[in-house]
């Protein structure tokens, strides 16, 4: 419905905002284990090792990237090193699985011998997933076609560790909903001694399939099934197995579970050679238990329990570094770092294996991202913005929690920062932008926050930036109910406050979208074919309660069981205040959004037809019952327990109230928000003789990114509809 799905990537690219992690992924940059250098992929030279202030060293040349059986060098998407740094694992020929390219071919380069060998050569091409060196660097494990394999690097022998995998019994990776909502993709972990592998098994046999229909690639339609548990359906049961590498025998861990409602394990790692640590969550996702599990007996015990009246966010939902796993151990493995919102703000705690806790961060602010844990230096580095929820800065605090959080981002750089910090906290790749300063990045020494080459690209950008040329401004609006919200507004060129202008609201409104950020490109409309400022539109976005803004737990979780209600009433109340501005033409008010924003657009058009005259809704949920269980039940509870909230939040309930002009757009092959949402809405609008415009894009997904000419067609249609029904220009 959201979020870090392809549409978010499309928006980001369209307006030119790139996070540090995105830039690193594109450049193939990764830190060496000691943190004193980094590796990057150079298309002309190969894989390079870079020590700041020193010449680069070729670690693997282009010629070495060329297999003996090929004329061209491998097109490497990513690479990783063995623990001893003597072998390099190369990921090539990648294919997309839902959101990311996680299938492909893998090759191993041995620096000592200069050999380059393909892994799993007898398995289907581009079918390998999540290949990882064993800690002793002697083997590589990977998933192919729902089964787990291990290949001995010396002999080349491939051993099948699981044999029962198929589309409905998934070993070592996940089903659609785990990937979409928990960002769980890589589903196995090597033991520290390289003798065992722990893995998830997802049993989707009882999970119903959504059937998407491909009507375009053959004369006869093709049904495309996706295992997809909707709200109210029990999740696919999981099991945690530990397989012995030598015998290929799996022992199943005894993890607590509700046989009727089921439960989730969104995080799992090793806690020593014979112990696992995992996060176990109940179906409602409002209770979290950290379990230690004895691998030999399979018995697990809870060492840390947390409950929340609404829901508990898993860390990978707000810190993308954790989507590939990881556990933040300190004190020789006796403690770990753990986030919680239990005091009203998202803070970091030290948790011991005995369950004892100690608060590290304290104050009326949210930890927005964990950037580095430097145990040797005694600090944890994190992102926060105590004064302004539209911005983000780097802070650090002592691991004992006795110090005061210290801001490291320069005082003159007001806006949005991101950092990729070296493991030893010596260096960082720092990126910065704000709404009037284009984004740029540089390598810095973290101690003094200075560029390693002595010349700051960021400071040069700031010096050249002209704030007066920006047509965007931030504002705060307080509703009659007393709720204060942040917003931005882009005014037309040659703005005349004595005249009245049409206004277009851009909305998302749900727990997965913050629109109001002080960063370069904010305020741009990637679907408008032209220049809205020249044409004479006022463009506005406002973040309501329930959006993931760093304003504390209550702000974010006030939306519990009220999606389609609280967010909608907040937006409407804020719009009423904005429409009091003398230069707004209240007869020309439009709203648009995609995915969750598309749903909000429908609800605003249907619930507040006196305010919103024109709406453009893309890939929207019209019926909350149709969306997946992890997302919907997290924020709305179980339908069986509060059916009325699902009905009250669904645009379908209010479709009969449509008065204005509506354009509804949806892809028929949308695996995220399925096309039946469109047809349910169409039926309801037809039932009440409500006229509207519909555009169905055949065989397109949630991003509508497929097919020749799709983007141009979509942008043209969007723009024409807006101009025709909410005419531009001052009056």
Secondary structure, DSSP 8 states (H G I E B T S, - for coil): --SSSHHHHHHHHHHT---HHHHHHHHT-EE-TTSS-EEEEETTTEEEEE-TTS--EEEEETTTTS-TT-SS---EEEEEE-TTSSEEEEEEEEEEETTEEEEEEEEEEETTT--EEESSTTS-TT-EEEEEE-TTSSEEEEEETTEEEEEETTT--EEES----BTTEEESS--HHHHHHH-----EEE-TTSSEEEEEEEE-TTS-EEEEEE-SSSSS-EEEEEE--BTTS---EEEEEEEETTT--EEE-B----TTT-EEEEEEEESSTTEEEEEEEETTS-EEEEEEEETTT-BEEEEEEEE-SS----GGGT-GGGGG----EEGGGTEEEEEE-TTSS-EEEEEETTS-EEE---SSS---EEEEEETTTTEEEEEE-SS-TT-BEEEEEETTS-S--EE-S-TT--SEEEEEE-TTSSEEEEEEEETTEEEEEEEEETTTTEETTS--HHHHHHHH--GGG--EEEEEEE-TT--EEEEEEE--TT--TTS-EEEEEE---STT------STTTT--TT-SS-HHHHTEEEEEEE-TTS--SS-HHHHHTTTT-TTTHHHHHHHHHHHHHTTSTTEEEEEEEEEEETHHHHHHHHHHHH-TTT--EEEEES--S-GGGSBHHHHHHHH--TTT-HHHHHHH-GGGGGGG--SEEEEEEETT-SSS-THHHHHHHHHHHHTT---EEEEETT--TT---STTHHHHHHHHHHHHHHHHS--S--
